[in-house]
Amino acid sequence: VRRRGHRVRISGRATDRGCGRISRVAVSIARRTRGGRCRYVGRRGRLGRPRSCRRVRYVTARGRETWSRRRRRLRKGRYVVRAFAFDEVGLSGPRSRARRFRIR
């Protein structure tokens, strides 16, 4: 996660230990709200309505083995990012550790 003011770039690498290739990467960007709920960034880059943090919403990142997702403007708050990849067969790998950051 790289920040410059309110702009955020989330990027990473994905590998497949089997015989196939990575077909896509899914990324979740959540803003924690008061009351323990989350607002997830949708396909159009906007925050959705507050919902349970257990109902994770993923969007597809740009790229495969080397991927990224950009957001021009995020509101002030605390955010959590997670990602995971799918191979050509459709199997998903393990979810990444949660990366946390704050916009002030």
Secondary structure, 3 states (H helix, E strand, C coil): CEEECCEEEEEEECCCCCCCCEEEEEEEEEEECCCCEEEEECCCCCECCCEECCCCCCEECEECCEEEEEECCCCCEEEEEEEEEEECCCCECCCCCCEEEEEC
